[in-house]
């Protein structure tokens, strides 16, 4: 029985990793294109570089961080929904959150 739970956990881990990485890559590409269209410049490669204008660095960090974070969360939620439809239950890590909202987040 433990093997089935372990296999299921591995499937969920792989599925969520692929979804999250894919969403981040697609969002970053869209952000780069949008930034260039809006500003006429390529986005800063390293916002921490002192040669990058501080307002440009702050804007890029805030916008890219927020949108990539949202895309990753949305992809993880969709992957969890697909997993739940496929297996009839949420992944173990998400079931714990549902059972006890005050429980600490699982560590990986």
N, CA, C and O atoms as a GROMACS GRO file, in nm:
protein
  432
    1UNK      N    1   0.082  -0.120   0.000
    1UNK     CA    2   0.000   0.000   0.000
    1UNK      C    3   0.086   0.126   0.000
    1UNK      O    4   0.052   0.224  -0.067
    2UNK      N    5   0.196   0.125   0.073
    2UNK     CA    6   0.285   0.240   0.077
    2UNK      C    7   0.344   0.266  -0.060
    2UNK      O    8   0.368   0.382  -0.097
    3UNK      N    9   0.368   0.162  -0.137
    3UNK     CA   10   0.425   0.178  -0.271
    3UNK      C   11   0.330   0.256  -0.360
    3UNK      O   12   0.373   0.343  -0.436
    4UNK      N   13   0.200   0.226  -0.352
    4UNK     CA   14   0.103   0.297  -0.434
    4UNK      C   15   0.102   0.446  -0.397
    4UNK      O   16   0.097   0.531  -0.486
    5UNK      N   17   0.106   0.477  -0.269
    5UNK     CA   18   0.109   0.615  -0.225
    5UNK      C   19   0.237   0.684  -0.270
    5UNK      O   20   0.234   0.800  -0.312
    6UNK      N   21   0.348   0.612  -0.263
    6UNK     CA   22   0.476   0.666  -0.306
    6UNK      C   23   0.476   0.690  -0.457
    6UNK      O   24   0.523   0.794  -0.504
    7UNK      N   25   0.423   0.595  -0.534
    7UNK     CA   26   0.416   0.610  -0.680
    7UNK      C   27   0.326   0.728  -0.716
    7UNK      O   28   0.358   0.807  -0.804
    8UNK      N   29   0.214   0.739  -0.647
    8UNK     CA   30   0.120   0.847  -0.671
    8UNK      C   31   0.186   0.982  -0.641
    8UNK      O   32   0.167   1.079  -0.714
    9UNK      N   33   0.262   0.987  -0.534
    9UNK     CA   34   0.330   1.110  -0.497
    9UNK      C   35   0.434   1.148  -0.602
    9UNK      O   36   0.452   1.266  -0.633
   10UNK      N   37   0.503   1.049  -0.657
   10UNK     CA   38   0.602   1.076  -0.762
   10UNK      C   39   0.535   1.127  -0.888
   10UNK      O   40   0.586   1.218  -0.954
   11UNK      N   41   0.422   1.068  -0.922
   11UNK     CA   42   0.348   1.114  -1.041
   11UNK      C   43   0.304   1.259  -1.021
   11UNK      O   44   0.320   1.342  -1.111
   12UNK      N   45   0.249   1.289  -0.903
   12UNK     CA   46   0.205   1.425  -0.875
   12UNK      C   47   0.323   1.522  -0.879
   12UNK      O   48   0.312   1.630  -0.936
   13UNK      N   49   0.434   1.485  -0.820
   13UNK     CA   50   0.552   1.572  -0.819
   13UNK      C   51   0.599   1.603  -0.961
   13UNK      O   52   0.627   1.718  -0.994
   14UNK      N   53   0.607   1.501  -1.044
   14UNK     CA   54   0.652   1.521  -1.182
   14UNK      C   55   0.551   1.606  -1.259
   14UNK      O   56   0.589   1.697  -1.332
   15UNK      N   57   0.423   1.575  -1.243
   15UNK     CA   58   0.318   1.646  -1.315
   15UNK      C   59   0.316   1.794  -1.276
   15UNK      O   60   0.308   1.881  -1.363
   16UNK      N   61   0.324   1.823  -1.148
   16UNK     CA   62   0.319   1.962  -1.105
   16UNK      C   63   0.446   2.036  -1.145
   16UNK      O   64   0.440   2.154  -1.180
   17UNK      N   65   0.561   1.969  -1.140
   17UNK     CA   66   0.686   2.034  -1.180
   17UNK      C   67   0.682   2.074  -1.328
   17UNK      O   68   0.720   2.186  -1.363
   18UNK      N   69   0.638   1.983  -1.413
   18UNK     CA   70   0.630   2.013  -1.556
   18UNK      C   71   0.532   2.128  -1.581
   18UNK      O   72   0.561   2.218  -1.659
   19UNK      N   73   0.418   2.125  -1.515
   19UNK     CA   74   0.318   2.231  -1.534
   19UNK      C   75   0.371   2.366  -1.490
   19UNK      O   76   0.356   2.466  -1.560
   20UNK      N   77   0.434   2.369  -1.374
   20UNK     CA   78   0.483   2.496  -1.319
   20UNK      C   79   0.598   2.551  -1.403
   20UNK      O   80   0.602   2.671  -1.431
   21UNK      N   81   0.691   2.466  -1.442
   21UNK     CA   82   0.804   2.513  -1.524
   21UNK      C   83   0.756   2.560  -1.662
   21UNK      O   84   0.804   2.661  -1.713
   22UNK      N   85   0.662   2.488  -1.720
   22UNK     CA   86   0.606   2.529  -1.848
   22UNK      C   87   0.536   2.663  -1.840
   22UNK      O   88   0.554   2.750  -1.925
   23UNK      N   89   0.456   2.680  -1.737
   23UNK     CA   90   0.383   2.807  -1.719
   23UNK      C   91   0.480   2.922  -1.698
   23UNK      O   92   0.459   3.031  -1.752
   24UNK      N   93   0.584   2.900  -1.621
   24UNK     CA   94   0.683   3.006  -1.597
   24UNK      C   95   0.755   3.043  -1.726
   24UNK      O   96   0.777   3.161  -1.753
   25UNK      N   97   0.791   2.945  -1.806
   25UNK     CA   98   0.863   2.972  -1.932
   25UNK      C   99   0.775   3.049  -2.030
   25UNK      O  100   0.820   3.146  -2.090
   26UNK      N  101   0.650   3.005  -2.045
   26UNK     CA  102   0.558   3.073  -2.137
   26UNK      C  103   0.532   3.216  -2.090
   26UNK      O  104   0.529   3.309  -2.171
   27UNK      N  105   0.511   3.233  -1.961
   27UNK     CA  106   0.484   3.366  -1.907
   27UNK      C  107   0.605   3.458  -1.924
   27UNK      O  108   0.589   3.574  -1.959
   28UNK      N  109   0.724   3.406  -1.900
   28UNK     CA  110   0.846   3.487  -1.916
   28UNK      C  111   0.861   3.533  -2.061
   28UNK      O  112   0.897   3.647  -2.087
   29UNK      N  113   0.834   3.443  -2.154
   29UNK     CA  114   0.843   3.479  -2.296
   29UNK      C  115   0.742   3.589  -2.329
   29UNK      O  116   0.775   3.686  -2.396
   30UNK      N  117   0.619   3.574  -2.281
   30UNK     CA  118   0.516   3.675  -2.304
   30UNK      C  119   0.553   3.808  -2.238
   30UNK      O  120   0.531   3.914  -2.295
   31UNK      N  121   0.609   3.802  -2.119
   31UNK     CA  122   0.651   3.924  -2.049
   31UNK      C  123   0.761   3.996  -2.126
   31UNK      O  124   0.758   4.118  -2.142
   32UNK      N  125   0.859   3.919  -2.173
   32UNK     CA  126   0.969   3.980  -2.249
   32UNK      C  127   0.917   4.052  -2.373
   32UNK      O  128   0.958   4.164  -2.403
   33UNK      N  129   0.826   3.985  -2.444
   33UNK     CA  130   0.768   4.044  -2.565
   33UNK      C  131   0.686   4.168  -2.530
   33UNK      O  132   0.697   4.271  -2.598
   34UNK      N  133   0.605   4.160  -2.427
   34UNK     CA  134   0.521   4.273  -2.386
   34UNK      C  135   0.606   4.391  -2.339
   34UNK      O  136   0.577   4.506  -2.372
   35UNK      N  137   0.711   4.362  -2.262
   35UNK     CA  138   0.799   4.468  -2.212
   35UNK      C  139   0.863   4.542  -2.330
   35UNK      O  140   0.869   4.665  -2.332
   36UNK      N  141   0.911   4.465  -2.427
   36UNK     CA  142   0.976   4.526  -2.542
   36UNK      C  143   0.877   4.610  -2.622
   36UNK      O  144   0.912   4.718  -2.670
   37UNK      N  145   0.754   4.562  -2.637
   37UNK     CA  146   0.652   4.637  -2.710
   37UNK      C  147   0.615   4.766  -2.635
   37UNK      O  148   0.593   4.870  -2.697
   38UNK      N  149   0.609   4.758  -2.502
   38UNK     CA  150   0.567   4.874  -2.423
   38UNK      C  151   0.677   4.978  -2.406
   38UNK      O  152   0.650   5.099  -2.407
   39UNK      N  153   0.801   4.932  -2.390
   39UNK     CA  154   0.910   5.026  -2.360
   39UNK      C  155   1.005   5.050  -2.477
   39UNK      O  156   1.079   5.148  -2.478
   40UNK      N  157   1.002   4.960  -2.575
   40UNK     CA  158   1.096   4.971  -2.686
   40UNK      C  159   1.234   4.916  -2.653
   40UNK      O  160   1.324   4.920  -2.737
   41UNK      N  161   1.250   4.865  -2.530
   41UNK     CA  162   1.379   4.810  -2.487
   41UNK      C  163   1.360   4.666  -2.441
   41UNK      O  164   1.250   4.624  -2.406
   42UNK      N  165   1.470   4.592  -2.443
   42UNK     CA  166   1.462   4.457  -2.387
   42UNK      C  167   1.456   4.469  -2.235
   42UNK      O  168   1.509   4.564  -2.178
   43UNK      N  169   1.392   4.373  -2.169
   43UNK     CA  170   1.385   4.379  -2.023
   43UNK      C  171   1.524   4.363  -1.962
   43UNK      O  172   1.612   4.301  -2.022
   44UNK      N  173   1.544   4.417  -1.843
   44UNK     CA  174   1.675   4.405  -1.781
   44UNK      C  175   1.711   4.258  -1.756
   44UNK      O  176   1.632   4.183  -1.698
   45UNK      N  177   1.830   4.217  -1.800
   45UNK     CA  178   1.875   4.080  -1.778
   45UNK      C  179   1.900   4.055  -1.630
   45UNK      O  180   1.875   3.946  -1.579
   46UNK      N  181   1.951   4.157  -1.562
   46UNK     CA  182   1.979   4.146  -1.419
   46UNK      C  183   1.939   4.278  -1.353
   46UNK      O  184   2.017   4.373  -1.355
   47UNK      N  185   1.820   4.284  -1.294
   47UNK     CA  186   1.775   4.409  -1.232
   47UNK      C  187   1.866   4.458  -1.120
   47UNK      O  188   1.859   4.575  -1.082
   48UNK      N  189   1.950   4.371  -1.066
   48UNK     CA  190   2.042   4.413  -0.959
   48UNK      C  191   2.163   4.488  -1.012
   48UNK      O  192   2.239   4.546  -0.935
   49UNK      N  193   2.183   4.488  -1.143
   49UNK     CA  194   2.296   4.558  -1.205
   49UNK      C  195   2.280   4.708  -1.181
   49UNK      O  196   2.176   4.765  -1.216
   50UNK      N  197   2.381   4.773  -1.123
   50UNK     CA  198   2.371   4.918  -1.097
   50UNK      C  199   2.356   5.002  -1.223
   50UNK      O  200   2.313   5.117  -1.215
   51UNK      N  201   2.389   4.948  -1.340
   51UNK     CA  202   2.373   5.023  -1.464
   51UNK      C  203   2.227   5.028  -1.511
   51UNK      O  204   2.193   5.108  -1.599
   52UNK      N  205   2.142   4.944  -1.454
   52UNK     CA  206   2.000   4.944  -1.488
   52UNK      C  207   1.932   5.051  -1.403
   52UNK      O  208   1.951   5.057  -1.282
   53UNK      N  209   1.852   5.135  -1.468
   53UNK     CA  210   1.777   5.238  -1.395
   53UNK      C  211   1.695   5.173  -1.284
   53UNK      O  212   1.630   5.071  -1.306
   54UNK      N  213   1.698   5.233  -1.165
   54UNK     CA  214   1.632   5.171  -1.050
   54UNK      C  215   1.481   5.158  -1.071
   54UNK      O  216   1.422   5.058  -1.029
   55UNK      N  217   1.418   5.254  -1.132
   55UNK     CA  218   1.273   5.245  -1.154
   55UNK      C  219   1.240   5.134  -1.254
   55UNK      O  220   1.140   5.063  -1.240
   56UNK      N  221   1.326   5.119  -1.356
   56UNK     CA  222   1.307   5.011  -1.452
   56UNK      C  223   1.326   4.875  -1.384
   56UNK      O  224   1.250   4.782  -1.408
   57UNK      N  225   1.427   4.866  -1.299
   57UNK     CA  226   1.453   4.741  -1.227
   57UNK      C  227   1.338   4.706  -1.134
   57UNK      O  228   1.296   4.590  -1.128
   58UNK      N  229   1.285   4.804  -1.062
   58UNK     CA  230   1.173   4.780  -0.971
   58UNK      C  231   1.049   4.738  -1.049
   58UNK      O  232   0.980   4.644  -1.012
   59UNK      N  233   1.021   4.809  -1.157
   59UNK     CA  234   0.903   4.776  -1.238
   59UNK      C  235   0.914   4.635  -1.294
   59UNK      O  236   0.818   4.558  -1.287
   60UNK      N  237   1.030   4.600  -1.349
   60UNK     CA  238   1.048   4.466  -1.405
   60UNK      C  239   1.036   4.359  -1.297
   60UNK      O  240   0.970   4.257  -1.317
   61UNK      N  241   1.099   4.382  -1.183
   61UNK     CA  242   1.094   4.283  -1.076
   61UNK      C  243   0.950   4.263  -1.025
   61UNK      O  244   0.907   4.150  -1.003
   62UNK      N  245   0.879   4.372  -1.007
   62UNK     CA  246   0.742   4.362  -0.956
   62UNK      C  247   0.649   4.295  -1.057
   62UNK      O  248   0.573   4.205  -1.022
   63UNK      N  249   0.655   4.338  -1.180
   63UNK     CA  250   0.566   4.284  -1.282
   63UNK      C  251   0.598   4.138  -1.311
   63UNK      O  252   0.509   4.053  -1.311
   64UNK      N  253   0.724   4.110  -1.336
   64UNK     CA  254   0.761   3.972  -1.371
   64UNK      C  255   0.739   3.878  -1.253
   64UNK      O  256   0.691   3.766  -1.271
   65UNK      N  257   0.775   3.921  -1.133
   65UNK     CA  258   0.755   3.836  -1.016
   65UNK      C  259   0.609   3.803  -0.993
   65UNK      O  260   0.573   3.687  -0.968
   66UNK      N  261   0.524   3.904  -1.001
   66UNK     CA  262   0.382   3.882  -0.979
   66UNK      C  263   0.320   3.793  -1.086
   66UNK      O  264   0.248   3.698  -1.055
   67UNK      N  265   0.348   3.822  -1.212
   67UNK     CA  266   0.285   3.745  -1.319
   67UNK      C  267   0.338   3.602  -1.328
   67UNK      O  268   0.261   3.510  -1.354
   68UNK      N  269   0.467   3.584  -1.308
   68UNK     CA  270   0.520   3.447  -1.310
   68UNK      C  271   0.468   3.369  -1.190
   68UNK      O  272   0.436   3.250  -1.202
   69UNK      N  273   0.460   3.433  -1.075
   69UNK     CA  274   0.403   3.367  -0.957
   69UNK      C  275   0.258   3.326  -0.978
   69UNK      O  276   0.219   3.214  -0.942
   70UNK      N  277   0.179   3.414  -1.037
   70UNK     CA  278   0.039   3.381  -1.065
   70UNK      C  279   0.027   3.268  -1.168
   70UNK      O  280  -0.058   3.180  -1.154
   71UNK      N  281   0.111   3.272  -1.270
   71UNK     CA  282   0.108   3.166  -1.371
   71UNK      C  283   0.145   3.031  -1.310
   71UNK      O  284   0.082   2.929  -1.341
   72UNK      N  285   0.246   3.030  -1.224
   72UNK     CA  286   0.286   2.905  -1.159
   72UNK      C  287   0.174   2.851  -1.070
   72UNK      O  288   0.146   2.731  -1.069
   73UNK      N  289   0.109   2.940  -0.995
   73UNK     CA  290  -0.001   2.898  -0.908
   73UNK      C  291  -0.117   2.844  -0.990
   73UNK      O  292  -0.176   2.741  -0.956
   74UNK      N  293  -0.151   2.912  -1.099
   74UNK     CA  294  -0.260   2.866  -1.185
   74UNK      C  295  -0.228   2.730  -1.246
   74UNK      O  296  -0.315   2.642  -1.254
   75UNK      N  297  -0.104   2.711  -1.290
   75UNK     CA  298  -0.064   2.582  -1.349
   75UNK      C  299  -0.069   2.471  -1.244
   75UNK      O  300  -0.114   2.361  -1.274
   76UNK      N  301  -0.024   2.499  -1.124
   76UNK     CA  302  -0.028   2.398  -1.018
   76UNK      C  303  -0.173   2.362  -0.984
   76UNK      O  304  -0.204   2.245  -0.959
   77UNK      N  305  -0.261   2.460  -0.982
   77UNK     CA  306  -0.403   2.434  -0.953
   77UNK      C  307  -0.466   2.349  -1.064
   77UNK      O  308  -0.544   2.258  -1.036
   78UNK      N  309  -0.433   2.380  -1.189
   78UNK     CA  310  -0.488   2.301  -1.300
   78UNK      C  311  -0.434   2.159  -1.297
   78UNK      O  312  -0.507   2.063  -1.322
   79UNK      N  313  -0.306   2.145  -1.265
   79UNK     CA  314  -0.246   2.011  -1.255
   79UNK      C  315  -0.313   1.933  -1.142
   79UNK      O  316  -0.338   1.814  -1.156
   80UNK      N  317  -0.341   1.999  -1.030
   80UNK     CA  318  -0.408   1.932  -0.918
   80UNK      C  319  -0.549   1.891  -0.957
   80UNK      O  320  -0.595   1.783  -0.919
   81UNK      N  321  -0.618   1.976  -1.032
   81UNK     CA  322  -0.752   1.942  -1.079
   81UNK      C  323  -0.750   1.822  -1.172
   81UNK      O  324  -0.833   1.732  -1.161
   82UNK      N  325  -0.654   1.820  -1.263
   82UNK     CA  326  -0.640   1.706  -1.354
   82UNK      C  327  -0.606   1.580  -1.277
   82UNK      O  328  -0.661   1.473  -1.304
   83UNK      N  329  -0.516   1.591  -1.182
   83UNK     CA  330  -0.477   1.476  -1.099
   83UNK      C  331  -0.598   1.423  -1.023
   83UNK      O  332  -0.621   1.302  -1.017
   84UNK      N  333  -0.676   1.514  -0.964
   84UNK     CA  334  -0.794   1.473  -0.888
   84UNK      C  335  -0.896   1.404  -0.977
   84UNK      O  336  -0.957   1.305  -0.936
   85UNK      N  337  -0.917   1.454  -1.099
   85UNK     CA  338  -1.010   1.390  -1.191
   85UNK      C  339  -0.960   1.252  -1.233
   85UNK      O  340  -1.038   1.159  -1.250
   86UNK      N  341  -0.828   1.241  -1.249
   86UNK     CA  342  -0.770   1.114  -1.293
   86UNK      C  343  -0.769   1.007  -1.184
   86UNK      O  344  -0.788   0.889  -1.212
   87UNK      N  345  -0.746   1.049  -1.060
   87UNK     CA  346  -0.730   0.952  -0.951
   87UNK      C  347  -0.849   0.948  -0.855
   87UNK      O  348  -0.862   0.855  -0.776
   88UNK      N  349  -0.934   1.048  -0.862
   88UNK     CA  350  -1.047   1.053  -0.771
   88UNK      C  351  -1.017   1.120  -0.638
   88UNK      O  352  -1.103   1.126  -0.551
   89UNK      N  353  -0.895   1.170  -0.622
   89UNK     CA  354  -0.860   1.240  -0.499
   89UNK      C  355  -0.747   1.339  -0.526
   89UNK      O  356  -0.674   1.328  -0.624
   90UNK      N  357  -0.736   1.435  -0.436
   90UNK     CA  358  -0.628   1.531  -0.448
   90UNK      C  359  -0.495   1.465  -0.413
   90UNK      O  360  -0.493   1.362  -0.347
   91UNK      N  361  -0.384   1.523  -0.457
   91UNK     CA  362  -0.254   1.472  -0.414
   91UNK      C  363  -0.243   1.482  -0.261
   91UNK      O  364  -0.304   1.570  -0.200
   92UNK      N  365  -0.167   1.395  -0.202
   92UNK     CA  366  -0.154   1.389  -0.056
   92UNK      C  367  -0.117   1.525   0.002
   92UNK      O  368  -0.172   1.565   0.105
   93UNK      N  369  -0.025   1.596  -0.061
   93UNK     CA  370   0.018   1.725  -0.010
   93UNK      C  371  -0.098   1.825  -0.001
   93UNK      O  372  -0.103   1.906   0.092
   94UNK      N  373  -0.189   1.820  -0.096
   94UNK     CA  374  -0.302   1.912  -0.097
   94UNK      C  375  -0.414   1.866  -0.005
   94UNK      O  376  -0.487   1.948   0.050
   95UNK      N  377  -0.428   1.735   0.012
   95UNK     CA  378  -0.529   1.685   0.105
   95UNK      C  379  -0.499   1.730   0.246
   95UNK      O  380  -0.591   1.760   0.322
   96UNK      N  381  -0.373   1.736   0.284
   96UNK     CA  382  -0.335   1.779   0.417
   96UNK      C  383  -0.380   1.922   0.442
   96UNK      O  384  -0.428   1.955   0.550
   97UNK      N  385  -0.364   2.008   0.341
   97UNK     CA  386  -0.407   2.147   0.354
   97UNK      C  387  -0.557   2.156   0.374
   97UNK      O  388  -0.605   2.237   0.453
   98UNK      N  389  -0.630   2.074   0.302
   98UNK     CA  390  -0.775   2.078   0.311
   98UNK      C  391  -0.824   2.027   0.447
   98UNK      O  392  -0.921   2.079   0.503
   99UNK      N  393  -0.756   1.924   0.500
   99UNK     CA  394  -0.797   1.866   0.628
   99UNK      C  395  -0.770   1.959   0.744
   99UNK      O  396  -0.852   1.968   0.836
  100UNK      N  397  -0.657   2.028   0.743
  100UNK     CA  398  -0.620   2.114   0.855
  100UNK      C  399  -0.556   2.241   0.801
  100UNK      O  400  -0.436   2.244   0.776
  101UNK      N  401  -0.636   2.346   0.783
  101UNK     CA  402  -0.582   2.468   0.724
  101UNK      C  403  -0.473   2.533   0.809
  101UNK      O  404  -0.397   2.614   0.757
  102UNK      N  405  -0.465   2.500   0.938
  102UNK     CA  406  -0.362   2.559   1.024
  102UNK      C  407  -0.235   2.476   1.028
  102UNK      O  408  -0.137   2.515   1.092
  103UNK      N  409  -0.235   2.360   0.961
  103UNK     CA  410  -0.117   2.274   0.962
  103UNK      C  411  -0.003   2.339   0.884
  103UNK      O  412  -0.027   2.410   0.786
  104UNK      N  413   0.120   2.316   0.927
  104UNK     CA  414   0.232   2.372   0.852
  104UNK      C  415   0.242   2.309   0.713
  104UNK      O  416   0.202   2.194   0.693
  105UNK      N  417   0.294   2.383   0.621
  105UNK     CA  418   0.308   2.333   0.482
  105UNK      C  419   0.403   2.214   0.481
  105UNK      O  420   0.502   2.213   0.554
  106UNK      N  421   0.374   2.114   0.398
  106UNK     CA  422   0.464   1.999   0.388
  106UNK      C  423   0.598   2.042   0.330
  106UNK      O  424   0.604   2.128   0.242
  107UNK      N  425   0.703   1.980   0.378
  107UNK     CA  426   0.836   2.009   0.326
  107UNK      C  427   0.876   1.899   0.231
  107UNK      O  428   0.842   1.782   0.250
  108UNK      N  429   0.949   1.937   0.128
  108UNK     CA  430   0.992   1.838   0.028
  108UNK      C  431   1.140   1.821   0.031
  108UNK      O  432   1.195   1.742  -0.046
   0.00000   0.00000   0.00000
